[in-house]
Amino acid sequence: MASFGFIEPDLDFIAQVNSDSGLNLKKCYQCATCSVACTLSHNDQPFPRKEMIHASWGLKDRLIANPDIWLCYNCGDCSTLCPRDARPGDVLNTLRKMSIREYSKPAVMHRFLNDSRKLPWLFIIPALIIITMGLVTGLMNLSPGGERIVFAHFFPVLLIEIIFIPLSLGVALVFFLGVSRFLKDMQATYERLGKAATSPIDFKRFLITLITQLPAIKKHERFSTCSENKGRKISHMMVAFSFTSLAFVAGAFVFALYVLNSHGPYDQINPVKILANVSGIALVAGSLLLIRERRANIRQTNGYFDWYLLGLALFLGITGMLTQMLRLADISWAAYSMYFIHLLFAFNLVAFLPYTKLAHLVYRTVAIAFYHYVKKEVSK
């Protein structure tokens, strides 16, 4: 005998998806072209067709904590082939943004970061924090002297640590709390949909699955199977390589400072410095390619959420490279000024990481690992 159930559509959720995506969910008439066209869609749980159904019915609880929305790389195949121009790829992109808003708290940060009118404050506030901390501690030297430009004379490493270490710990806490809820809700969602056994997550096995999936995620292997916008893989990898390598460079310089007692500035032929320069160039080039690709794709929905991160990555790279060039040119006032501006962009990157599109790096990785973890557990 067939079983019946009741659903409670969230009309506000439907309106929010339509508003955020700039689309109309009613355009979709469930022809399933999107799932057939998608090379990433799985036979046992094809997307994005079911996500389009759930979104148009207002079933928020089946979407926000569903790892399937993160299996999509928004390459555009489904949107290009959709006969009704319902743009499933853009809908899933919107759902991912909503998922980040759900799990990265406090919510006020999202309202602050998704309003272009507040953009100046994202730099004014960090500037006030940095200057205030520098003057209160007496560590910031507004008139650095010396025969050569040394940024530590202007802004000591200790002052950077006083500001950025607590900031980084706060960001880590936001991600820890968000990912913990995300994992718990994904398990509940899969159980409700009959895709996972009712049991708590074995975190040891989950971590092993996550580690084994990292190489494929980092290399964007599944992106290569897409047809539309396939070239985006290169620009994405350039930016991903830059952030990963620059994080390694920062760690290497900290190690050199505190373990080897080696102080900068370092020679241009230093291997770590070479890696830093290559990463900076890749960050600028990759960001420019991503911007060009977005501008060229006039059918893709581009909002402030997307442009803020691209602009942040681009100017983080530009200010970093200009800071070094001005130091080498021995233009002290310009070099120190550019270094301060670079710190403001670095503050934005770190402080707002859980609330920007860069949070995809965390939530997508966790979701993909969870999908493969459940697949292994069910097959046992």
C-alpha positions as CSV (number, residue, x, y, z in Angstrom):
1,M,0.0,0.0,0.0
2,A,1.3,3.4,-0.9
3,S,2.3,5.7,2.0
4,F,1.4,9.3,2.3
5,G,3.1,12.2,4.0
6,F,2.4,15.9,4.6
7,I,4.8,18.7,3.7
8,E,4.8,22.2,5.0
9,P,6.0,24.6,2.2
10,D,8.0,27.5,3.5
11,L,6.7,30.4,1.3
12,D,9.3,32.8,2.6
13,F,12.0,30.4,1.6
14,I,10.7,30.2,-1.9
15,A,10.5,34.0,-2.1
16,Q,14.1,34.3,-0.7
17,V,15.5,31.8,-3.3
18,N,13.8,33.7,-6.1
19,S,15.0,37.0,-4.8
20,D,18.6,35.9,-4.2
21,S,19.0,34.1,-7.5
22,G,17.1,36.7,-9.5
23,L,15.1,33.9,-11.1
24,N,11.6,32.3,-10.9
25,L,11.4,28.8,-9.6
26,K,8.1,28.4,-11.4
27,K,9.9,28.2,-14.7
28,C,11.1,24.7,-14.0
29,Y,8.6,22.1,-15.2
30,Q,10.6,19.0,-14.2
31,C,11.7,17.7,-17.5
32,A,14.9,16.3,-15.9
33,T,17.2,17.7,-18.6
34,C,19.5,19.2,-16.0
35,S,20.1,15.8,-14.3
36,V,20.6,14.1,-17.6
37,A,23.1,16.7,-18.8
38,C,25.1,16.9,-15.6
39,T,28.1,14.6,-15.7
40,L,28.6,15.0,-11.9
41,S,25.1,13.8,-11.1
42,H,24.9,10.4,-9.4
43,N,22.5,7.7,-10.5
44,D,21.4,6.9,-7.0
45,Q,20.6,10.6,-6.1
46,P,20.6,12.7,-9.3
47,F,20.8,16.5,-8.9
48,P,19.8,19.2,-9.6
49,R,16.3,18.0,-10.5
50,K,15.3,17.0,-7.0
51,E,16.7,20.2,-5.6
52,M,14.6,22.2,-8.1
53,I,11.5,20.3,-6.9
54,H,12.3,20.9,-3.2
55,A,13.1,24.5,-3.8
56,S,9.9,25.2,-5.7
57,W,7.9,23.4,-3.0
58,G,9.6,25.4,-0.3
59,L,11.2,22.4,1.5
60,K,14.0,24.3,3.2
61,D,14.8,21.5,5.6
62,R,15.7,19.2,2.7
63,L,18.1,21.6,1.0
64,I,20.1,23.8,3.4
65,A,21.7,20.7,5.2
66,N,21.8,18.5,2.1
67,P,25.4,17.7,0.9
68,D,24.1,17.2,-2.6
69,I,23.9,20.9,-3.3
70,W,27.7,21.0,-2.7
71,L,28.4,18.2,-5.2
72,C,27.6,20.8,-7.9
73,Y,30.5,23.0,-9.2
74,N,28.2,25.4,-11.1
75,C,29.9,24.7,-14.4
76,G,26.7,25.8,-16.2
77,D,26.0,22.7,-18.3
78,C,22.5,22.3,-16.8
79,S,21.6,26.0,-17.1
80,T,22.8,26.1,-20.8
81,L,20.7,23.1,-21.8
82,C,17.6,24.0,-19.7
83,P,14.7,24.5,-22.2
84,R,12.9,26.9,-19.8
85,D,15.9,29.0,-18.7
86,A,15.2,28.0,-15.1
87,R,19.0,28.0,-14.5
88,P,19.4,25.1,-12.0
89,G,23.1,25.9,-11.6
90,D,22.3,29.4,-10.3
91,V,19.6,28.0,-8.0
92,L,22.1,25.6,-6.4
93,N,24.6,28.4,-6.1
94,T,22.0,30.4,-4.2
95,L,21.2,27.5,-2.0
96,R,24.9,27.2,-1.1
97,K,25.0,30.9,-0.1
98,M,21.9,30.3,2.1
99,S,23.6,27.3,3.7
100,I,26.6,29.4,4.6
101,R,24.3,32.0,6.1
102,E,22.6,29.3,8.1
103,Y,25.8,27.8,9.6
104,S,28.2,30.8,9.9
105,K,27.0,32.8,12.9
106,P,26.3,35.5,14.0
107,A,23.8,36.3,11.3
108,V,24.4,40.1,11.6
109,M,27.8,39.5,9.8
110,H,26.0,38.3,6.7
111,R,23.8,41.4,6.6
112,F,26.9,43.5,7.0
113,L,28.9,41.7,4.3
114,N,26.1,41.3,1.7
115,D,25.3,45.0,1.6
116,S,27.5,46.9,-0.9
117,R,26.7,50.2,0.9
118,K,28.6,48.9,3.9
119,L,31.8,48.1,1.9
120,P,33.7,51.2,3.1
121,W,33.2,50.1,6.7
122,L,34.9,46.8,6.0
123,F,38.1,48.8,5.7
124,I,37.4,51.7,8.0
125,I,36.8,49.4,11.0
126,P,40.0,47.3,10.5
127,A,42.0,50.5,10.0
128,L,40.7,51.9,13.3
129,I,41.4,48.6,15.1
130,I,45.0,48.3,13.8
131,I,45.8,52.0,14.5
132,T,44.2,51.9,18.0
133,M,46.0,48.7,18.9
134,G,49.3,50.0,17.6
135,L,49.0,53.3,19.6
136,V,47.7,51.7,22.8
137,T,50.5,49.1,22.8
138,G,53.1,51.6,21.6
139,L,54.3,49.1,19.1
140,M,53.4,50.9,16.0
141,N,56.0,53.3,14.8
142,L,54.6,56.0,12.5
143,S,58.0,57.3,11.6
144,P,60.2,54.3,10.9
145,G,63.8,55.2,10.1
146,G,66.8,53.3,9.0
147,E,68.9,53.0,5.9
148,R,66.5,50.4,4.4
149,I,62.8,49.7,4.5
150,V,61.9,47.1,7.1
151,F,58.2,46.7,7.6
152,A,58.8,45.3,11.1
153,H,60.1,48.7,12.1
154,F,56.7,50.2,11.2
155,F,54.5,47.4,12.2
156,P,56.2,44.8,14.4
157,V,55.5,41.1,14.2
158,L,54.3,41.2,17.8
159,L,51.6,43.7,16.9
160,I,50.4,41.5,14.0
161,E,50.2,38.6,16.4
162,I,48.2,40.6,19.0
163,I,45.6,41.4,16.3
164,F,45.6,38.4,14.0
165,I,46.0,35.5,16.4
166,P,42.8,36.2,18.4
167,L,41.1,37.0,15.1
168,S,42.1,33.7,13.6
169,L,41.0,31.8,16.7
170,G,37.6,33.5,16.5
171,V,37.3,32.5,12.9
172,A,38.3,28.9,13.7
173,L,35.6,28.8,16.5
174,V,32.9,30.1,14.1
175,F,33.9,27.3,11.6
176,F,34.0,24.7,14.3
177,L,30.5,25.5,15.6
178,G,29.1,25.8,12.1
179,V,30.7,22.6,10.7
180,S,29.5,20.7,13.8
181,R,25.9,21.7,13.2
182,F,26.3,21.2,9.5
183,L,27.5,17.6,10.0
184,K,24.7,16.8,12.5
185,D,22.0,18.3,10.2
186,M,23.4,16.5,7.1
187,Q,23.1,13.2,8.9
188,A,19.5,14.1,10.0
189,T,18.6,15.1,6.4
190,Y,20.0,11.9,4.9
191,E,18.2,9.8,7.6
192,R,14.9,11.6,6.8
193,L,15.4,10.9,3.1
194,G,16.3,7.3,3.7
195,K,19.9,7.6,2.4
196,A,21.8,6.9,5.6
197,A,21.5,4.5,8.5
198,T,20.4,6.0,11.8
199,S,23.6,6.2,13.8
200,P,26.0,8.9,15.0
201,I,28.9,9.8,12.7
202,D,32.1,7.9,13.4
203,F,34.5,10.9,13.3
204,K,37.6,8.8,12.9
205,R,36.3,7.1,9.7
206,F,34.9,10.5,8.6
207,L,38.3,12.1,8.9
208,I,39.9,9.3,7.0
209,T,37.4,9.8,4.2
210,L,37.9,13.5,4.2
211,I,41.7,13.1,3.9
212,T,41.4,10.7,1.0
213,Q,39.1,13.1,-0.8
214,L,41.4,16.1,-0.5
215,P,43.6,15.4,-3.5
216,A,40.6,15.2,-5.9
217,I,39.0,18.3,-4.4
218,K,42.2,20.3,-4.6
219,K,42.8,19.3,-8.2
220,H,39.2,20.1,-9.2
221,E,39.1,16.7,-10.9
222,R,35.3,16.5,-11.3
223,F,35.3,20.0,-12.9
224,S,37.2,18.5,-15.9
225,T,34.1,16.4,-16.8
226,C,32.0,19.5,-17.4
227,S,31.5,20.9,-20.9
228,E,30.3,24.5,-20.2
229,N,32.9,26.9,-18.8
230,K,35.5,24.1,-18.6
231,G,38.3,26.6,-18.7
232,R,37.3,27.9,-15.2
233,K,39.2,25.0,-13.8
234,I,42.5,26.7,-14.5
235,S,41.6,30.0,-12.9
236,H,40.1,28.3,-9.9
237,M,43.2,26.2,-9.4
238,M,45.4,29.3,-9.7
239,V,43.6,31.1,-6.9
240,A,43.4,27.9,-4.8
241,F,47.1,27.3,-5.3
242,S,47.9,30.9,-4.3
243,F,45.9,30.8,-1.1
244,T,47.4,27.4,-0.1
245,S,51.0,28.4,-1.0
246,L,50.8,31.8,0.7
247,A,49.5,30.1,3.9
248,F,52.6,27.8,3.7
249,V,54.8,30.8,3.1
250,A,53.4,32.6,6.2
251,G,54.0,29.5,8.3
252,A,57.6,29.2,6.9
253,F,58.4,32.8,7.8
254,V,56.9,32.3,11.3
255,F,59.1,29.2,11.7
256,A,62.2,31.1,10.5
257,L,61.5,33.9,12.9
258,Y,60.8,32.0,16.1
259,V,62.8,28.8,15.6
260,L,65.7,29.9,13.4
261,N,65.7,33.4,14.8
262,S,66.0,34.7,11.2
263,H,64.6,38.1,10.5
264,G,63.5,39.6,7.1
265,P,63.5,41.0,4.6
266,Y,64.7,38.0,2.7
267,D,66.7,37.8,-0.6
268,Q,64.7,37.4,-3.8
269,I,66.5,34.1,-4.5
270,N,65.3,32.6,-1.2
271,P,63.2,29.5,-2.2
272,V,60.3,30.5,0.1
273,K,60.4,34.1,-1.3
274,I,60.3,32.7,-4.8
275,L,57.2,30.7,-3.9
276,A,55.6,33.8,-2.4
277,N,56.2,35.8,-5.6
278,V,54.9,33.0,-7.8
279,S,51.8,32.7,-5.6
280,G,51.2,36.4,-5.6
281,I,51.4,36.5,-9.5
282,A,49.1,33.5,-9.7
283,L,46.6,35.1,-7.3
284,V,46.4,38.3,-9.4
285,A,46.3,36.4,-12.7
286,G,43.8,33.9,-11.5
287,S,41.5,36.6,-10.1
288,L,41.6,38.5,-13.3
289,L,40.7,35.4,-15.3
290,L,37.8,34.7,-13.0
291,I,36.6,38.3,-13.3
292,R,36.9,38.1,-17.1
293,E,35.0,34.8,-17.2
294,R,32.2,36.1,-15.1
295,R,31.8,39.3,-17.2
296,A,31.8,37.2,-20.4
297,N,29.1,34.9,-19.1
298,I,26.2,37.4,-19.3
299,R,23.6,34.6,-18.5
300,Q,25.2,33.8,-15.1
301,T,23.8,35.4,-12.0
302,N,26.5,37.6,-10.4
303,G,25.8,39.3,-7.1
304,Y,27.7,41.3,-4.6
305,F,28.4,38.1,-2.7
306,D,30.4,36.9,-5.7
307,W,32.1,40.1,-6.7
308,Y,33.3,40.9,-3.1
309,L,35.5,37.8,-2.9
310,L,36.9,38.3,-6.4
311,G,37.8,41.9,-5.6
312,L,39.3,41.0,-2.3
313,A,41.5,38.3,-3.9
314,L,42.6,40.6,-6.7
315,F,43.5,43.5,-4.5
316,L,45.1,41.3,-1.9
317,G,47.5,40.1,-4.6
318,I,48.0,43.5,-6.1
319,T,48.7,45.3,-2.8
320,G,51.1,42.5,-1.8
321,M,53.1,42.7,-5.0
322,L,53.1,46.5,-5.0
323,T,54.4,46.6,-1.4
324,Q,57.4,44.5,-2.4
325,M,58.0,46.5,-5.5
326,L,57.9,49.8,-3.6
327,R,60.3,48.4,-1.0
328,L,62.8,47.3,-3.7
329,A,62.4,50.7,-5.3
330,D,63.3,52.3,-1.9
331,I,60.2,54.6,-1.8
332,S,59.7,54.4,1.9
333,W,56.5,56.5,2.4
334,A,54.7,54.6,-0.5
335,A,56.0,51.2,0.7
336,Y,54.8,51.7,4.3
337,S,51.5,53.1,3.1
338,M,50.9,50.2,0.7
339,Y,51.8,47.7,3.4
340,F,49.2,49.2,5.7
341,I,46.6,48.9,2.9
342,H,47.7,45.3,2.3
343,L,47.1,44.6,6.0
344,L,43.5,45.9,5.7
345,F,42.8,43.4,2.8
346,A,44.5,40.6,4.9
347,F,42.2,41.6,7.8
348,N,39.2,41.3,5.5
349,L,40.3,37.9,4.3
350,V,40.8,36.4,7.7
351,A,38.0,38.1,9.7
352,F,35.2,37.5,7.2
353,L,36.3,34.1,5.9
354,P,33.3,32.2,7.3
355,Y,30.8,34.7,5.8
356,T,32.2,35.1,2.2
357,K,32.2,32.7,-0.7
358,L,35.6,31.5,0.4
359,A,33.8,29.6,3.1
360,H,33.0,27.2,0.2
361,L,36.5,25.7,0.8
362,V,35.3,24.4,4.2
363,Y,31.7,23.6,3.7
364,R,32.1,22.0,0.2
365,T,35.0,19.9,1.5
366,V,33.0,18.7,4.5
367,A,29.9,18.0,2.4
368,I,31.9,16.0,-0.3
369,A,33.6,14.0,2.5
370,F,30.3,13.3,4.2
371,Y,28.7,12.1,0.9
372,H,31.5,9.6,0.3
373,Y,31.5,8.6,4.0
374,V,27.8,7.7,3.9
375,K,28.3,5.9,0.7
376,K,30.9,3.7,2.3
377,E,28.9,3.1,5.4
378,V,25.7,2.1,3.5
379,S,27.6,-0.3,1.3
380,K,29.0,-2.2,4.2
